[in-house]
Amino acid sequence: GQNIDQPTEMTATEGAIVQINCTYQTSGFNGLFWYQQHAGEAPTFLSYNVLDGLEEKGRFSSFLSRSKGYSYLLLKELQMKDSASYLCAPMDSNYQLIWGAGTKLIIKP
Amino acid sequence: GAVVSQHPSWVICKSGTSVKIECRSLDFQATTMFWYRQFPKQSLMLMATSNEGSKATYEQGVEKDKFLINHASLTLSTLTVTSAHPEDSSFYICSRLGTLDSPNTEAFFGQGTRLTVV
């Protein structure tokens, strides 16, 4: 079956760095997306990885290892507004996004 | 700016009434759009895939007679929750994949609709 595994909740301090891990199993693979979702709002796109390696975009970076079925999202210089849920979503062979429950990130001053 | 527009952003309705939610693809003619439901603290759950000019494809456990989907044009898909009950209260989100240049990359989401059935 298809499965996403990410921590339910993480806590970090403002200004620090946090890494959110995601492991996945899908039927085929067409890339992996990370989305940010604030409570009561729709998800917003953060990053997309289709090849192995690190993609950097400002304070956010995302890493993919296809052979390990593993990705992480790295957030640097954390700000209070980064408090949100972070959703790891691989795309399967039918181009369907498979959604996990997300990781709720709490930023403390 | 937004490329998928969803309306209304919130609605309160009486039990037994029907509610229609609209989802528009603003910059791209989308033959396929997706409807999700999200309960508090849970993941997005795909309800159905809306296909322009043909019947929607519903996920297992989703009642097609209760959640009517119409994709009459390449820019508009609608979800109608018929005979709504309090247990239908949820956050409903539509999305489409991709852009003109990259049809299967990135999911663009509407703003979501918070439905409360009283």
Interface residues (C-beta under 8 A of the other chain):
Chain A: N30 G31 F33 Y35 G40 E41 A42 P43 T44 F45 Y48 L87 A89 M91 Y95 Q96 L97 W99 G100 A101 G102 K104
Chain B: Q6 K41 Q42 S43 L44 M45 L46 F91 I93 L97 N104 T105 E106 A107 F108 F109 G110 Q111 G112 R114
